[in-house]
Amino acid sequence: MEKKIKWGVTGSGGIARRRTIPEGISKAEHAKLVAVYDTNAEINKEVADEFHAMAATSLHELLKSDIDAVYVATPAGMHLNDVISCAKAGKHVLCEKPLGMTVREAEKMIKICGARGVRLGVGLMMRFVAQHQAALRLIQGNRLGKPVYGRAQLSCWYPPIQGTWRQDPEKGGGGSLMDMGSHCIDLLEMFFGKARSVFCFINNTVHPYKSEDSAVVSLFFENGALGTVDTYFCIPDNSSKNILELYGSKGSILAKGTIGQGPEGEMTAYLEEDNAGYNALQQRAKGSGFSITPKPVNTYLAEIEEFSCAILGKRSPSNDASLGLHSQKVLEACYKSAKTGKVIDVKQ
Ligand SMILES: NC(=O)c1ccc[n+]([C@@H]2O[C@H](COP(=O)([O-])OP(=O)(O)OC[C@H]3O[C@@H](n4cnc5c(N)ncnc54)[C@H](O)[C@@H]3O)[C@@H](O)[C@H]2O)c1
């Protein structure tokens, strides 16, 4: 069995160059970068030279090269066409989040990849954060008790930039909610299970572009827990601490900065063995928490390694496209709620 998956990358000049190629494809034990493509030929050549890959001059040329899989890191509006082209060429695909711009696009991608017998994964890589996996194990081990409430926050400062795809819903599918809120919702669903219904506000609080710069989502999970996601393009980077809070009947797990691209961030658990008796004074014992400090995991390395190993092992990857399709279903319900002012059930 071939021990390394030969990778091509389309959209080499963005997150691929910043993170996924240097930290993921170049470092993964079971991956090797072979060819890259970007519509910006100059940048593509720089990336190819830097990482010793072939610079393809078209997607067609990339797909004709000696590769097994493609990492699609183009703007969201390009995902559908890129994934279809890869599937038709018989290449496995790891597509960046969001998986296209709509439920319909995600469904089309899954259908064609299934028909062509290639695997399709999605870049919801924040699931791989070591603290998130440690928290998940605590929740699965019933240490949090019955899940009660989760909050996930991811924001940044994203001023108007002429022609930028994320600021135009026709090119990006949406703004802060589609781009960053998708990670937050996905994480809360990893911890608490699927959301049954949502209520959502979106707004352009600061920036006048077409995509929303502000979103707050309330989630009602199938297991009865509640949740909130807040995500903004109009809060200074240093002000947004990317808070994650998970509460249950036996305690809480509180984190700062674990939601994001890097391994920084801290997480503390406050857990009780049994439900405490009623305390009318609502006293809080000091220092009762413990830090959750697992060995850091590079999420870009983890997503590439997982997808490569799944191809080699002929199994479904944990970052399978079904997560991306479900994410689109929740996002669709959120945007519908924001438009109608109603609580919307998530289509299952
Ligand atoms: N998981 C993460 O940590 C993370 C972080 C950032 C972006 N993303 C996702 O990655 C994707 C790209 O985002 P980005 O921030 O890198 O965007 P970007 O605009 O910074 O980079 C996109 C690159 O794609 C190129 N490009 C545009 N159209 C193309 C086409 N048709 N064919 C080939 N190349 C094309 C551009 O020239 C540019 O180099 C999006 O889906 C985004 O949501 C994920």
Ligand as a Chemical Component Dictionary entry (heavy atoms), coordinates in Angstrom:
data_LIG
# 
_chem_comp.id                   LIG 
_chem_comp.type                 NON-POLYMER 
_chem_comp.pdbx_formal_charge   0 
_chem_comp.three_letter_code    LIG 
# 
loop_
_chem_comp_atom.comp_id 
_chem_comp_atom.atom_id 
_chem_comp_atom.alt_atom_id 
_chem_comp_atom.type_symbol 
_chem_comp_atom.charge 
_chem_comp_atom.model_Cartn_x 
_chem_comp_atom.model_Cartn_y 
_chem_comp_atom.model_Cartn_z 
_chem_comp_atom.pdbx_ordinal 
LIG N1  N1  N 0  -10.118 26.375 8.684  1  
LIG C1  C1  C 0  -9.439  27.508 8.739  2  
LIG O1  O1  O 0  -8.645  27.740 9.650  3  
LIG C2  C2  C 0  -9.610  28.519 7.644  4  
LIG C3  C3  C 0  -8.992  29.759 7.758  5  
LIG C4  C4  C 0  -9.118  30.651 6.690  6  
LIG C5  C5  C 0  -9.847  30.301 5.587  7  
LIG N2  N2  N 1  -10.487 29.098 5.534  8  
LIG C6  C6  C 0  -11.276 28.729 4.363  9  
LIG O2  O2  O 0  -10.379 28.554 3.264  10 
LIG C7  C7  C 0  -10.972 29.024 2.058  11 
LIG C8  C8  C 0  -10.098 30.148 1.494  12 
LIG O3  O3  O 0  -10.020 31.211 2.427  13 
LIG P1  P1  P 0  -8.730  32.171 2.470  14 
LIG O4  O4  O 0  -8.787  32.914 3.741  15 
LIG O5  O5  O -1 -7.528  31.378 2.178  16 
LIG O6  O6  O 0  -9.070  33.127 1.252  17 
LIG P2  P2  P 0  -8.042  34.059 0.494  18 
LIG O7  O7  O 0  -8.859  34.996 -0.285 19 
LIG O8  O8  O 0  -7.022  34.577 1.465  20 
LIG O9  O9  O 0  -7.237  33.070 -0.474 21 
LIG C9  C9  C 0  -7.893  32.371 -1.504 22 
LIG C10 C10 C 0  -6.888  32.064 -2.600 23 
LIG O10 O10 O 0  -7.582  31.424 -3.654 24 
LIG C11 C11 C 0  -7.193  32.017 -4.903 25 
LIG N3  N3  N 0  -8.289  31.804 -5.845 26 
LIG C12 C12 C 0  -9.439  32.531 -5.998 27 
LIG N4  N4  N 0  -10.209 31.965 -6.905 28 
LIG C13 C13 C 0  -9.580  30.839 -7.335 29 
LIG C14 C14 C 0  -9.889  29.826 -8.276 30 
LIG N5  N5  N 0  -11.033 29.826 -8.951 31 
LIG N6  N6  N 0  -8.995  28.839 -8.468 32 
LIG C15 C15 C 0  -7.826  28.812 -7.783 33 
LIG N7  N7  N 0  -7.462  29.760 -6.905 34 
LIG C16 C16 C 0  -8.342  30.753 -6.671 35 
LIG C17 C17 C 0  -6.875  33.448 -4.574 36 
LIG O11 O11 O 0  -6.022  34.030 -5.544 37 
LIG C18 C18 C 0  -6.231  33.312 -3.198 38 
LIG O12 O12 O 0  -4.844  33.095 -3.309 39 
LIG C19 C19 C 0  -12.384 29.475 2.444  40 
LIG O13 O13 O 0  -13.271 28.429 2.230  41 
LIG C20 C20 C 0  -12.259 29.786 3.925  42 
LIG O14 O14 O 0  -13.482 29.685 4.625  43 
LIG C21 C21 C 0  -10.367 28.208 6.530  44 
# 
loop_
_chem_comp_bond.comp_id 
_chem_comp_bond.atom_id_1 
_chem_comp_bond.atom_id_2 
_chem_comp_bond.value_order 
_chem_comp_bond.pdbx_ordinal 
LIG N1  C1  SING 1  
LIG C1  O1  DOUB 2  
LIG C1  C2  SING 3  
LIG C2  C3  SING 4  
LIG C2  C21 DOUB 5  
LIG C3  C4  DOUB 6  
LIG C4  C5  SING 7  
LIG C5  N2  DOUB 8  
LIG N2  C6  SING 9  
LIG N2  C21 SING 10 
LIG C6  O2  SING 11 
LIG C6  C20 SING 12 
LIG O2  C7  SING 13 
LIG C7  C8  SING 14 
LIG C7  C19 SING 15 
LIG C8  O3  SING 16 
LIG O3  P1  SING 17 
LIG P1  O4  DOUB 18 
LIG P1  O5  SING 19 
LIG P1  O6  SING 20 
LIG O6  P2  SING 21 
LIG P2  O7  DOUB 22 
LIG P2  O8  SING 23 
LIG P2  O9  SING 24 
LIG O9  C9  SING 25 
LIG C9  C10 SING 26 
LIG C10 O10 SING 27 
LIG C10 C18 SING 28 
LIG O10 C11 SING 29 
LIG C11 N3  SING 30 
LIG C11 C17 SING 31 
LIG N3  C12 SING 32 
LIG N3  C16 SING 33 
LIG C12 N4  DOUB 34 
LIG N4  C13 SING 35 
LIG C13 C14 SING 36 
LIG C13 C16 DOUB 37 
LIG C14 N5  SING 38 
LIG C14 N6  DOUB 39 
LIG N6  C15 SING 40 
LIG C15 N7  DOUB 41 
LIG N7  C16 SING 42 
LIG C17 O11 SING 43 
LIG C17 C18 SING 44 
LIG C18 O12 SING 45 
LIG C19 O13 SING 46 
LIG C19 C20 SING 47 
LIG C20 O14 SING 48 
# 
